[in-house]
Amino acid sequence: MLDYSHNAWLVAASLAVALMAGFTGLYLTHGASRLDSQRRKFVVALAAVILGGGIWSMHFVAMLGLQLPILFYYDALITLISALVAILMVGLALLLLHFRPRTPQTMIGSGVIVGLGIVVMHYIGMAGMQLCRPVYSVLDVALATLASVILSVAAIWVAYGNRTQRNILLGTVCFGLAVFTMHFVATGLTDFVAIDTAGGAGPALDNQVLAMGVTVSVFLICGAFLLTGISFIEPKEKLVPENTLEPTTLRAGVPFEREGQTYFTEPASIAAIRAEGHYTVLYMGAEKLFCPWSITEAENRLKPDGFLRAHRSYLVNPKHVSSFERHKDNGTCYFDGVDALAKVPVSRSRLTDIREALGL
């Protein structure tokens, strides 16, 4: 067995990388469930690359700090596979969180997937070591997996249970600790032995080349961290959501059709909007009126006026809501004086935003 130690500076750097990647990925997906399907897929894919790449980068920053009495290198193909596995497994977890109802079971399942992704990435990455072989038992793997899964479930539960800035920060800490703790628990339970021959499937990747690749990856993560951090600390009243229009662009108001003519109304007079195919229906007092906008266009244009998506088929104006009823995992908004629409369902994924808008 070989004696080994760690470079303290690189250990600290590995934790910083995990925290930056966690914050960037978790904050990047904030509000993604309110986007249309295509943009949501893009955001989820980008977050998966950042979170999965962060797991990989943290691992290899720490491995660069691993000091063994012999020279060793990595198999490039196995190292690449370890990165792709991490990205794919984190991506699967994010798809569940943003394309399925966000129930406790979904959040726990997603946390388990992320935790297993960290473990699988770690041991595939270790399997890529050449001229040096890691030695561990099934019990060692089980202990490392338990630590990873528990902390990953905590990260997802905190960050997605209530999508506030405070929860995202707490989720970031849990995610960073999940990656960091799993790596050093697993490494602490692993012994290393020298071997005479290399059995890699791909070209050799020495520490100098690996360091350059990891440096580029960390640089990209730092850049994404800075960009998302600026949005995070910017005062909310100054933020204008992307793909929305300023209130001043609605000069003529919201269009609707009546008896073959197009009229315009002020957003404040609309209580709710319902999707109907590629168009929508406006609810104003006793009237139910056809609008040529799609539900996505209406949402984008009317966000500055306070309209929120309560359900995939409904937008509501919180100023017209007369009462709210919370159910087990969803809710209902009620309206007085809106004859054509007595109530609107609130889906679980929209529940937090609606309650915050109503001051609950």
Residue frames relative to the residue before (quaternion, step in Angstrom):
aa qw qx qy qz dx dy dz
M 1.0000 0.0000 0.0000 0.0000 0.00 0.00 0.00
L 0.3558 -0.7484 0.5272 0.1883 3.54 -1.03 0.85
D 0.4068 -0.6707 0.5581 0.2706 3.55 -1.09 0.73
Y 0.0087 0.8065 -0.5910 0.0170 3.57 -1.03 0.72
S 0.1033 -0.7622 0.6352 0.0707 3.53 -1.31 0.38
H 0.3749 -0.7169 0.5393 0.2336 3.58 -1.31 0.05
N 0.4516 -0.6344 0.5550 0.2926 3.52 -1.22 0.62
A 0.4374 -0.7422 0.4418 0.2504 3.60 -0.50 1.21
W 0.6419 0.5356 -0.3331 0.4361 3.60 1.01 -0.76
L 0.6863 0.4637 -0.2866 0.4815 3.56 0.97 -0.80
V 0.5702 0.5583 -0.3800 0.4677 3.59 1.16 -0.48
A 0.6693 0.4826 -0.2914 0.4840 3.58 0.93 -0.94
A 0.6410 0.5254 -0.3232 0.4568 3.59 1.02 -0.80
S 0.6343 0.5353 -0.3378 0.4437 3.59 0.99 -0.76
L 0.6384 0.5054 -0.3269 0.4798 3.60 1.02 -0.74
A 0.6418 0.5235 -0.3271 0.4551 3.59 0.97 -0.83
V 0.6351 0.5243 -0.3271 0.4634 3.60 1.00 -0.80
A 0.6585 0.5091 -0.3116 0.4583 3.60 0.91 -0.89
L 0.6705 0.4940 -0.3025 0.4635 3.59 0.95 -0.83
M 0.6588 0.5024 -0.3172 0.4615 3.61 0.93 -0.83
A 0.6586 0.4974 -0.3101 0.4719 3.58 0.95 -0.85
G 0.6471 0.5298 -0.3180 0.4467 3.59 0.97 -0.85
F 0.6684 0.4942 -0.2999 0.4681 3.57 0.89 -0.93
T 0.6756 0.5104 -0.3025 0.4377 3.57 0.84 -0.99
G 0.6990 0.4775 -0.2768 0.4547 3.58 0.84 -0.96
L 0.6949 0.4755 -0.2815 0.4602 3.58 0.90 -0.90
Y 0.6953 0.4522 -0.2891 0.4780 3.60 0.99 -0.75
L 0.5848 0.5881 -0.3644 0.4235 3.57 1.13 -0.62
T 0.7144 0.4367 -0.2523 0.4851 3.60 1.04 -0.73
H 0.4200 0.7021 -0.4760 0.3226 3.60 1.26 0.02
G 0.8190 0.1615 -0.1529 0.5289 3.58 -0.63 1.12
A 0.4246 0.7298 -0.4587 0.2770 3.62 1.23 -0.02
S 0.6252 0.5640 -0.3422 0.4170 3.60 1.06 -0.67
R 0.6484 0.5010 -0.3269 0.4709 3.60 1.22 -0.28
L 0.5604 0.6008 -0.3898 0.4160 3.59 1.28 -0.11
D 0.5691 -0.5499 0.4525 0.4110 3.57 -1.23 0.27
S 0.7418 -0.4774 0.2493 0.3995 3.54 -1.26 0.49
Q 0.6891 0.4965 -0.3024 0.4326 3.60 0.83 -0.92
R 0.6851 0.4639 -0.2902 0.4809 3.58 0.89 -0.90
R 0.6133 0.5425 -0.3494 0.4555 3.58 1.08 -0.68
K 0.6347 0.5241 -0.3290 0.4628 3.60 0.99 -0.80
F 0.6476 0.5177 -0.3213 0.4575 3.57 0.97 -0.83
V 0.6656 0.4971 -0.3049 0.4658 3.60 0.90 -0.93
V 0.6517 0.5104 -0.3140 0.4649 3.59 0.95 -0.88
A 0.6502 0.5100 -0.3204 0.4631 3.61 0.95 -0.85
L 0.6621 0.5005 -0.3101 0.4638 3.59 0.93 -0.86
A 0.6572 0.5006 -0.3092 0.4711 3.59 0.97 -0.85
A 0.6271 0.5354 -0.3367 0.4547 3.60 1.05 -0.74
V 0.6437 0.5105 -0.3243 0.4689 3.59 0.99 -0.81
I 0.6762 0.4890 -0.3022 0.4606 3.59 0.95 -0.87
L 0.6968 0.4572 -0.2859 0.4730 3.60 0.84 -0.93
G 0.6791 0.4728 -0.2906 0.4805 3.59 0.89 -0.92
G 0.6520 0.4961 -0.3080 0.4835 3.57 1.02 -0.80
G 0.6232 0.5383 -0.3367 0.4566 3.57 1.11 -0.63
I 0.6168 0.5302 -0.3372 0.4740 3.57 1.05 -0.76
W 0.6731 0.4950 -0.2842 0.4703 3.57 0.92 -0.99
S 0.6755 0.4994 -0.2995 0.4523 3.58 0.86 -0.94
M 0.6325 0.5262 -0.3410 0.4548 3.58 0.95 -0.84
H 0.6468 0.5390 -0.3185 0.4356 3.58 0.93 -0.95
F 0.7659 0.3927 -0.2208 0.4587 3.56 0.76 -1.01
V 0.5333 0.5510 -0.4248 0.4812 3.59 1.19 -0.23
A 0.6687 0.4846 -0.2969 0.4794 3.57 0.97 -0.88
M 0.6598 0.5047 -0.3171 0.4576 3.60 1.00 -0.78
L 0.5991 0.5396 -0.3661 0.4647 3.60 1.11 -0.54
G 0.6772 0.4736 -0.2792 0.4891 3.55 1.22 -0.53
L 0.5068 0.6351 -0.4277 0.3961 3.60 1.31 -0.05
Q 0.1284 -0.8174 0.5611 0.0239 3.56 -0.61 1.16
L 0.0158 -0.8001 0.5963 -0.0629 3.54 -0.48 1.33
P 0.5534 -0.6384 0.4169 0.3353 3.64 -1.11 0.53
I 0.7117 0.3640 -0.2609 0.5412 3.62 1.26 0.08
L 0.5105 -0.6023 0.5054 0.3482 3.53 -1.32 0.31
F 0.0469 0.7826 -0.6198 0.0345 3.58 -1.03 0.74
Y 0.1490 -0.7733 0.6076 0.1030 3.54 -1.26 0.30
Y 0.4642 -0.6824 0.4986 0.2650 3.58 -1.30 -0.03
D 0.4534 -0.6253 0.5560 0.3071 3.52 -1.29 0.45
A 0.4504 -0.7341 0.4384 0.2571 3.61 -0.57 1.17
L 0.6591 0.5197 -0.3235 0.4369 3.60 0.93 -0.85
I 0.6730 0.4803 -0.3011 0.4751 3.59 0.88 -0.91
T 0.6256 0.5365 -0.3333 0.4580 3.59 1.04 -0.75
L 0.6467 0.5025 -0.3134 0.4807 3.59 1.01 -0.81
I 0.6391 0.5275 -0.3288 0.4531 3.58 0.93 -0.87
S 0.6324 0.5415 -0.3416 0.4361 3.61 0.95 -0.81
A 0.6524 0.5025 -0.3160 0.4712 3.61 1.02 -0.77
L 0.6757 0.5032 -0.2994 0.4479 3.58 0.89 -0.93
V 0.6244 0.5393 -0.3379 0.4528 3.59 1.01 -0.77
A 0.6503 0.5133 -0.3169 0.4616 3.59 0.93 -0.88
I 0.6694 0.4978 -0.3027 0.4610 3.60 0.89 -0.91
L 0.6804 0.4999 -0.2977 0.4456 3.59 0.88 -0.91
M 0.6877 0.4773 -0.2994 0.4578 3.60 0.89 -0.84
V 0.6361 0.4890 -0.3313 0.4965 3.59 1.03 -0.71
G 0.6242 0.5435 -0.3347 0.4505 3.59 1.03 -0.77
L 0.6305 0.5266 -0.3300 0.4651 3.59 1.00 -0.78
A 0.6518 0.5123 -0.3144 0.4625 3.58 0.95 -0.87
L 0.6787 0.4841 -0.2948 0.4670 3.61 0.93 -0.86
L 0.6023 0.5454 -0.3611 0.4576 3.60 1.06 -0.63
L 0.6421 0.5090 -0.3235 0.4732 3.59 0.97 -0.80
L 0.6916 0.4992 -0.2832 0.4385 3.57 0.92 -0.90
H 0.7936 0.3363 -0.1541 0.4831 3.60 1.03 -0.75
F 0.7509 0.3317 -0.2203 0.5268 3.59 1.25 -0.08
R 0.6902 0.3613 -0.2772 0.5623 3.58 1.29 0.18
P 0.6278 -0.5094 0.3961 0.4352 3.62 -1.16 0.37
R 0.3832 -0.7588 0.4855 0.2042 3.57 -0.79 1.05
T 0.0709 0.8092 -0.5702 0.1223 3.55 0.40 1.29
P 0.6710 -0.4641 0.3627 0.4503 3.63 -1.23 0.19
Q 0.6390 0.5314 -0.3325 0.4458 3.58 1.01 -0.79
T 0.6445 0.5190 -0.3195 0.4617 3.59 1.02 -0.82
M 0.6763 0.4930 -0.3025 0.4562 3.59 0.90 -0.88
I 0.6480 0.4970 -0.3241 0.4775 3.59 0.97 -0.80
G 0.6555 0.5167 -0.3103 0.4550 3.57 0.93 -0.90
S 0.6536 0.5049 -0.3129 0.4690 3.58 0.98 -0.82
G 0.6392 0.5227 -0.3208 0.4640 3.59 1.01 -0.79
V 0.6362 0.5206 -0.3249 0.4677 3.57 1.02 -0.80
I 0.6458 0.5189 -0.3203 0.4593 3.59 0.97 -0.86
V 0.6524 0.4986 -0.3195 0.4730 3.59 0.94 -0.86
G 0.6517 0.5243 -0.3136 0.4496 3.59 0.93 -0.89
L 0.6722 0.4745 -0.2947 0.4859 3.57 0.96 -0.86
G 0.6046 0.5604 -0.3509 0.4442 3.58 1.10 -0.68
I 0.6338 0.5199 -0.3267 0.4704 3.58 1.01 -0.79
V 0.6715 0.5049 -0.2952 0.4550 3.57 0.94 -0.94
V 0.6753 0.4970 -0.2983 0.4561 3.57 0.83 -1.01
M 0.6339 0.5265 -0.3314 0.4595 3.59 0.97 -0.85
H 0.6538 0.5362 -0.3160 0.4303 3.58 0.91 -0.95
Y 0.7517 0.4128 -0.2443 0.4527 3.57 0.69 -1.04
I 0.5893 0.5175 -0.3825 0.4885 3.61 1.13 -0.44
G 0.6411 0.5270 -0.3212 0.4563 3.58 0.97 -0.85
M 0.6599 0.4957 -0.3060 0.4745 3.58 1.01 -0.81
A 0.6271 0.5499 -0.3379 0.4361 3.58 1.08 -0.72
G 0.6230 0.5592 -0.3383 0.4297 3.59 1.22 -0.39
M 0.4840 0.6688 -0.4468 0.3449 3.62 1.22 -0.11
Q 0.1522 -0.7882 0.5940 0.0520 3.56 -0.94 0.96
L 0.8019 0.2044 -0.2401 0.5075 3.56 -1.16 0.88
C 0.7389 0.2117 -0.1669 0.6176 3.54 1.33 0.21
R 0.1214 -0.8205 0.5574 0.0365 3.59 -0.74 1.01
P 0.3547 -0.7206 0.5480 0.2335 3.61 -0.86 0.93
V 0.1564 -0.7819 0.6000 0.0647 3.57 -1.04 0.81
Y 0.1860 0.7681 -0.5903 0.1643 3.58 -0.74 1.07
S 0.4191 -0.7016 0.5235 0.2409 3.56 -1.30 0.40
V 0.6822 -0.4540 0.3720 0.4360 3.56 -1.32 0.12
L 0.6318 0.5315 -0.3303 0.4575 3.58 1.02 -0.77
D 0.6211 0.5398 -0.3390 0.4560 3.59 1.02 -0.77
V 0.6613 0.4969 -0.2971 0.4769 3.57 0.95 -0.91
A 0.6469 0.5305 -0.3201 0.4446 3.58 0.97 -0.86
L 0.6635 0.5005 -0.3104 0.4614 3.60 0.93 -0.85
A 0.6562 0.4973 -0.3090 0.4761 3.58 0.97 -0.85
T 0.6451 0.5213 -0.3157 0.4608 3.60 1.02 -0.81
L 0.6338 0.5356 -0.3297 0.4503 3.57 0.96 -0.84
A 0.6632 0.4960 -0.3073 0.4688 3.60 0.89 -0.91
S 0.6717 0.5098 -0.2970 0.4480 3.57 0.92 -0.91
V 0.6904 0.4890 -0.2871 0.4493 3.59 0.84 -0.97
I 0.6531 0.5176 -0.3277 0.4451 3.60 0.89 -0.88
L 0.7069 0.4479 -0.2712 0.4755 3.59 0.83 -0.93
S 0.6400 0.5205 -0.3313 0.4580 3.61 1.05 -0.65
V 0.6276 0.5113 -0.3305 0.4852 3.58 1.02 -0.76
A 0.6350 0.5197 -0.3266 0.4691 3.58 1.01 -0.82
A 0.6434 0.5297 -0.3259 0.4465 3.61 0.96 -0.84
I 0.6923 0.4603 -0.2785 0.4809 3.59 0.85 -0.95
W 0.6471 0.5324 -0.3228 0.4400 3.58 0.92 -0.87
V 0.6924 0.4635 -0.2777 0.4781 3.57 0.90 -0.91
A 0.7222 0.4670 -0.2636 0.4368 3.59 0.77 -1.04
Y 0.7824 0.3289 -0.1693 0.5010 3.60 1.04 -0.74
G 0.5079 0.6427 -0.4360 0.3726 3.59 1.20 -0.14
N 0.7681 -0.0446 0.0482 0.6370 3.55 1.13 -0.73
R 0.2748 -0.8337 0.4614 0.1289 3.57 -0.24 1.30
T 0.2697 0.7417 -0.5585 0.2553 3.55 0.58 1.20
Q 0.6614 -0.4976 0.3683 0.4233 3.57 -1.26 0.27
R 0.6276 0.5400 -0.3363 0.4489 3.57 1.01 -0.81
N 0.6822 0.4853 -0.2956 0.4601 3.60 0.90 -0.89
I 0.6220 0.5314 -0.3453 0.4599 3.57 1.06 -0.70
L 0.6444 0.5119 -0.3205 0.4691 3.60 1.00 -0.78
L 0.6643 0.4869 -0.3041 0.4787 3.59 0.94 -0.87
G 0.6393 0.5199 -0.3195 0.4679 3.57 1.03 -0.79
T 0.6044 0.5563 -0.3415 0.4567 3.58 1.11 -0.72
V 0.6526 0.5087 -0.3124 0.4666 3.58 0.91 -0.91
C 0.6660 0.4991 -0.3041 0.4635 3.59 0.92 -0.90
F 0.6515 0.5065 -0.3207 0.4650 3.60 0.96 -0.83
G 0.6622 0.5093 -0.3096 0.4541 3.58 0.86 -0.95
L 0.6726 0.4833 -0.2945 0.4767 3.57 0.97 -0.85
A 0.5975 0.5659 -0.3637 0.4365 3.60 1.08 -0.69
V 0.6942 0.4588 -0.2748 0.4817 3.58 0.85 -0.97
F 0.6864 0.4988 -0.2765 0.4512 3.56 0.85 -1.02
T 0.6904 0.4831 -0.2839 0.4576 3.59 0.81 -1.02
M 0.6464 0.5254 -0.3330 0.4419 3.58 0.90 -0.92
H 0.6597 0.5256 -0.3184 0.4326 3.58 0.87 -0.96
F 0.7692 0.3847 -0.2249 0.4580 3.58 0.70 -1.02
V 0.5609 0.5336 -0.4044 0.4869 3.60 1.20 -0.30
A 0.6742 0.4889 -0.2969 0.4672 3.58 0.90 -0.95
T 0.6723 0.4898 -0.3038 0.4646 3.60 0.91 -0.89
G 0.6477 0.5273 -0.3177 0.4489 3.58 1.01 -0.77
L 0.7008 0.4295 -0.2547 0.5094 3.58 1.19 -0.57
T 0.6301 0.5387 -0.3190 0.4594 3.59 1.31 0.02
D 0.2024 -0.7332 0.6351 0.1345 3.54 -1.15 0.76
F 0.2554 -0.7607 0.5792 0.1436 3.56 -1.21 0.49
V 0.0686 -0.7834 0.6173 0.0218 3.52 -1.01 0.90
A 0.4561 -0.6717 0.5104 0.2833 3.57 -1.11 0.69
I 0.1005 -0.7686 0.6287 0.0627 3.56 -1.12 0.72
D 0.5531 -0.6685 0.4027 0.2918 3.54 -1.13 0.71
T 0.8055 0.2199 -0.0935 0.5423 3.59 0.98 -0.81
A 0.3985 -0.6887 0.5535 0.2458 3.53 -1.26 0.51
G 0.1453 -0.8058 0.5705 0.0640 3.56 -1.04 0.76
G 0.2468 0.8170 -0.4905 0.1760 3.56 1.08 0.66
A 0.4428 -0.6909 0.5129 0.2519 3.54 -1.23 0.55
G 0.7704 0.2914 -0.1518 0.5464 3.59 1.22 -0.40
P 0.7275 -0.4108 0.3034 0.4582 3.58 -1.27 -0.12
A 0.5893 -0.5938 0.4263 0.3441 3.54 -1.24 0.52
L 0.1060 -0.7726 0.6252 0.0318 3.54 -1.12 0.78
D 0.1554 -0.8179 0.5464 0.0913 3.59 -0.19 1.23
N 0.7278 -0.4605 0.2900 0.4174 3.56 -1.30 0.26
Q 0.6260 0.5468 -0.3504 0.4317 3.60 1.06 -0.68
V 0.6752 0.4678 -0.2891 0.4916 3.58 0.93 -0.90
L 0.6351 0.5241 -0.3278 0.4631 3.58 0.97 -0.85
A 0.6373 0.5393 -0.3319 0.4391 3.58 0.95 -0.84
M 0.6436 0.5105 -0.3289 0.4657 3.59 1.01 -0.73
G 0.6581 0.5063 -0.3098 0.4633 3.58 0.96 -0.83
V 0.6621 0.4929 -0.2992 0.4786 3.55 0.96 -0.88
T 0.6228 0.5469 -0.3413 0.4433 3.59 1.01 -0.75
V 0.6479 0.5024 -0.3149 0.4782 3.58 0.97 -0.85
S 0.6541 0.5167 -0.3116 0.4561 3.59 0.92 -0.91
V 0.6753 0.4838 -0.2940 0.4727 3.58 0.90 -0.91
F 0.6080 0.5528 -0.3474 0.4518 3.59 1.06 -0.75
L 0.6678 0.4908 -0.3004 0.4721 3.60 0.91 -0.89
I 0.6440 0.5123 -0.3223 0.4679 3.58 0.99 -0.80
C 0.6452 0.5151 -0.3186 0.4657 3.59 0.98 -0.83
G 0.6457 0.5196 -0.3216 0.4579 3.58 0.98 -0.82
A 0.6664 0.4837 -0.2996 0.4819 3.57 0.93 -0.88
F 0.6164 0.5528 -0.3357 0.4493 3.57 1.08 -0.75
L 0.6658 0.4980 -0.3034 0.4655 3.59 0.92 -0.89
L 0.6639 0.5114 -0.3129 0.4470 3.59 0.92 -0.88
T 0.6946 0.4391 -0.2823 0.4950 3.61 0.90 -0.84
G 0.6128 0.5660 -0.3518 0.4247 3.59 1.07 -0.68
I 0.6105 0.5491 -0.3505 0.4505 3.58 1.06 -0.72
S 0.6675 0.4866 -0.2983 0.4782 3.59 0.94 -0.86
F 0.6402 0.5598 -0.3249 0.4138 3.56 1.03 -0.83
I 0.7668 0.3698 -0.1973 0.4861 3.60 0.90 -0.93
E 0.5104 0.6411 -0.4369 0.3711 3.61 1.21 -0.16
P 0.5518 -0.6150 0.4327 0.3607 3.64 -0.92 0.80
K 0.5565 -0.6619 0.3953 0.3096 3.53 -0.89 1.00
E 0.6578 0.5348 -0.3329 0.4129 3.57 0.95 -0.78
K 0.6697 0.4815 -0.3096 0.4731 3.59 1.23 -0.31
L 0.5729 0.6103 -0.3790 0.3946 3.55 1.24 -0.25
V 0.0919 -0.7523 0.6499 0.0574 3.56 -1.01 0.87
P 0.4153 -0.7304 0.4683 0.2734 3.63 -0.41 1.12
E 0.5466 -0.6087 0.4551 0.3515 3.55 -1.11 0.69
N 0.8292 0.2270 -0.1929 0.4729 3.52 -1.28 0.57
T 0.5677 0.5214 -0.4297 0.4703 3.57 1.12 0.61
L 0.3913 -0.7083 0.5380 0.2362 3.52 -1.26 0.40
E 0.5412 -0.6047 0.4664 0.3520 3.54 -1.08 0.63
P 0.6245 -0.5568 0.3775 0.3968 3.62 -1.07 0.60
T 0.6374 0.5588 -0.3441 0.4038 3.60 1.03 -0.68
T 0.5865 0.5840 -0.3889 0.4046 3.61 1.19 -0.33
L 0.6384 0.4991 -0.3305 0.4838 3.61 1.22 -0.34
R 0.0306 0.8533 -0.5195 0.0323 3.56 0.77 1.02
A 0.7541 0.3702 -0.2168 0.4973 3.59 0.96 -0.81
G 0.5532 -0.6056 0.4036 0.4053 3.59 1.23 -0.14
V 0.6641 -0.4810 0.3898 0.4192 3.55 -1.33 -0.27
P 0.3666 -0.7623 0.4841 0.2240 3.64 -0.67 1.01
F 0.0839 0.7573 -0.6474 0.0180 3.56 -1.19 0.61
E 0.3641 -0.7441 0.5272 0.1892 3.54 -1.21 0.53
R 0.0512 0.7692 -0.6336 0.0651 3.51 -1.09 0.88
E 0.8535 -0.0755 0.0005 0.5155 3.56 -0.76 1.17
G 0.7564 -0.4307 0.2054 0.4473 3.54 0.87 1.03
Q 0.6849 0.4318 -0.2928 0.5086 3.59 1.23 0.01
T 0.3589 -0.7187 0.5543 0.2176 3.55 -1.19 0.62
Y 0.0800 -0.7820 0.6181 0.0062 3.54 -0.86 1.06
F 0.2898 -0.7411 0.5758 0.1876 3.57 -1.30 0.13
T 0.0948 -0.7927 0.6010 0.0383 3.55 -1.08 0.76
E 0.5617 -0.5901 0.4586 0.3549 3.56 -1.23 0.46
P 0.5705 -0.6116 0.4146 0.3586 3.63 -0.95 0.77
A 0.6234 0.5801 -0.3449 0.3948 3.60 1.02 -0.76
S 0.6612 0.5195 -0.3157 0.4396 3.61 1.13 -0.51
I 0.6210 0.5468 -0.3338 0.4517 3.59 1.28 -0.23
A 0.3193 -0.7632 0.5351 0.1711 3.56 -0.83 1.02
A 0.7916 -0.1070 0.1211 0.5892 3.57 0.96 -0.90
I 0.2047 -0.7497 0.6184 0.1169 3.53 -1.32 0.41
R 0.1287 -0.8028 0.5806 0.0434 3.56 -0.90 0.99
A 0.4579 -0.6715 0.5101 0.2813 3.59 -1.01 0.82
E 0.0336 0.7657 -0.6414 0.0340 3.54 -1.08 0.80
G 0.7848 -0.1774 0.0627 0.5905 3.56 0.14 1.34
H 0.7865 -0.2462 0.2219 0.5212 3.54 -0.83 -1.03
Y 0.6809 0.4347 -0.2685 0.5247 3.59 1.30 0.07
T 0.3363 -0.7325 0.5497 0.2198 3.57 -1.27 -0.17
V 0.3084 -0.7020 0.6078 0.2065 3.52 -1.41 0.21
L 0.2623 -0.7567 0.5819 0.1411 3.57 -0.92 0.96
Y 0.1839 -0.7592 0.6141 0.1128 3.56 -1.08 0.78
M 0.1172 0.7800 -0.5983 0.1411 3.55 -0.55 1.25
G 0.8265 -0.1179 0.0462 0.5485 3.56 -0.40 1.21
A 0.8144 -0.1911 0.1664 0.5220 3.56 -0.71 -1.09
E 0.6521 0.5583 -0.3021 0.4144 3.58 1.26 -0.16
K 0.1528 -0.7282 0.6635 0.0779 3.48 -1.32 0.68
L 0.0033 0.8662 -0.4909 0.0931 3.59 -0.19 1.33
F 0.4792 -0.6752 0.4927 0.2676 3.55 -1.08 0.83
C 0.0778 -0.7828 0.6171 0.0177 3.59 -0.99 0.96
P 0.4379 -0.7312 0.4561 0.2559 3.64 -0.82 0.92
W 0.5369 0.6183 -0.4213 0.3898 3.62 1.19 -0.14
S 0.4360 -0.6208 0.5695 0.3165 3.55 -1.26 0.43
I 0.6509 -0.5144 0.3683 0.4197 3.58 -1.22 0.30
T 0.6331 0.5289 -0.3327 0.4568 3.60 1.10 -0.68
E 0.6600 0.4950 -0.3100 0.4725 3.57 0.94 -0.85
A 0.6368 0.5251 -0.3260 0.4609 3.57 1.00 -0.83
E 0.6489 0.5173 -0.3173 0.4591 3.58 0.97 -0.85
N 0.6748 0.5029 -0.2968 0.4512 3.57 0.89 -0.93
R 0.7092 0.4684 -0.2629 0.4567 3.57 0.91 -0.91
L 0.7781 0.3923 -0.1833 0.4552 3.57 0.98 -0.82
K 0.3825 0.7239 -0.4917 0.2966 3.62 1.21 0.10
P 0.6627 0.5022 -0.3362 0.4423 3.65 0.88 -0.78
D 0.6804 0.4685 -0.2881 0.4843 3.61 1.21 -0.41
G 0.6479 -0.5739 0.3003 0.4008 3.58 1.27 0.27
F 0.4665 0.6745 -0.4611 0.3387 3.61 1.20 -0.02
L 0.1021 -0.7946 0.5981 0.0210 3.54 -1.05 0.88
R 0.4638 -0.6367 0.5323 0.3102 3.54 -1.19 0.60
A 0.1764 -0.7995 0.5693 0.0748 3.57 -0.62 1.15
H 0.7642 0.0456 0.0422 0.6420 3.51 1.23 -0.65
R 0.6462 -0.5294 0.3423 0.4300 3.61 -1.07 0.40
S 0.7470 0.3798 -0.2151 0.5014 3.61 1.18 -0.47
Y 0.7585 0.3727 -0.1884 0.5003 3.62 1.22 -0.15
L 0.1291 -0.7003 0.6937 0.1083 3.50 -1.32 0.69
V 0.1127 -0.7927 0.5945 0.0736 3.58 -1.03 0.71
N 0.3271 -0.6814 0.6166 0.2201 3.51 -1.29 0.55
P 0.3856 -0.7667 0.4545 0.2385 3.64 -0.23 1.20
K 0.5960 0.5883 -0.3672 0.4047 3.63 1.11 -0.54
H 0.7040 0.4426 -0.2643 0.4886 3.61 1.19 -0.42
V 0.5177 0.6403 -0.4256 0.3754 3.60 1.25 -0.14
S 0.2500 -0.7985 0.5339 0.1219 3.58 -0.68 1.11
S 0.7955 -0.0494 0.0332 0.6030 3.61 1.15 -0.55
F 0.1989 -0.7706 0.5986 0.0914 3.52 -1.27 0.49
E 0.1189 -0.7897 0.6000 0.0483 3.54 -1.00 0.87
R 0.2454 -0.7715 0.5744 0.1211 3.57 -0.77 1.07
H 0.1760 -0.7599 0.6183 0.0958 3.54 -0.91 0.97
K 0.7901 -0.3163 0.2010 0.4851 3.57 -1.22 -0.20
D 0.8251 -0.0396 0.0536 0.5611 3.58 0.72 -1.02
N 0.7296 0.2834 -0.2488 0.5704 3.59 1.16 0.52
G 0.2772 -0.7737 0.5425 0.1742 3.60 -1.11 -0.40
T 0.2687 -0.7377 0.5928 0.1794 3.54 -1.37 -0.07
C 0.2264 -0.7399 0.6202 0.1291 3.56 -1.02 0.92
Y 0.1682 -0.7863 0.5894 0.0775 3.60 -0.91 0.95
F 0.1925 -0.7834 0.5866 0.0716 3.55 -1.15 0.73
D 0.2046 -0.7356 0.6321 0.1323 3.55 -1.07 0.83
G 0.8052 0.2786 -0.2045 0.4820 3.56 -1.03 0.77
V 0.6198 0.4648 -0.3604 0.5196 3.58 1.26 0.27
D 0.2418 -0.8467 0.4550 0.1324 3.53 0.25 1.33
A 0.7173 0.4653 -0.2691 0.4434 3.60 0.95 -0.80
L 0.7857 0.1964 -0.0978 0.5784 3.59 1.24 -0.25
A 0.1853 -0.8176 0.5381 0.0872 3.58 -0.39 1.20
K 0.8190 -0.0101 0.0551 0.5711 3.57 1.01 -0.77
V 0.2013 -0.7499 0.6199 0.1137 3.54 -1.33 0.46
P 0.3993 -0.7140 0.5104 0.2651 3.62 -0.83 0.88
V 0.2101 -0.7481 0.6161 0.1291 3.57 -1.18 0.65
S 0.3220 -0.7656 0.5255 0.1844 3.58 -0.56 1.13
R 0.6747 -0.5249 0.3323 0.3986 3.55 -1.19 0.49
S 0.6773 0.5104 -0.3036 0.4343 3.59 0.92 -0.88
R 0.7108 0.4260 -0.2539 0.4988 3.61 1.22 -0.44
L 0.4375 0.7567 -0.4224 0.2400 3.55 1.30 -0.29
T 0.6668 0.5196 -0.3132 0.4329 3.59 0.84 -0.94
D 0.6748 0.4998 -0.3030 0.4505 3.60 0.86 -0.95
I 0.6567 0.5068 -0.3139 0.4619 3.59 0.95 -0.86
R 0.6677 0.4992 -0.3102 0.4569 3.58 0.89 -0.90
E 0.6415 0.5135 -0.3281 0.4660 3.59 1.00 -0.77
A 0.6600 0.5080 -0.3131 0.4564 3.60 0.98 -0.84
L 0.6988 0.4433 -0.2601 0.4974 3.58 1.13 -0.64
G 0.5035 -0.6775 0.4087 0.3472 3.59 1.29 -0.02
L 0.4722 0.6850 -0.4349 0.3446 3.58 1.17 0.51
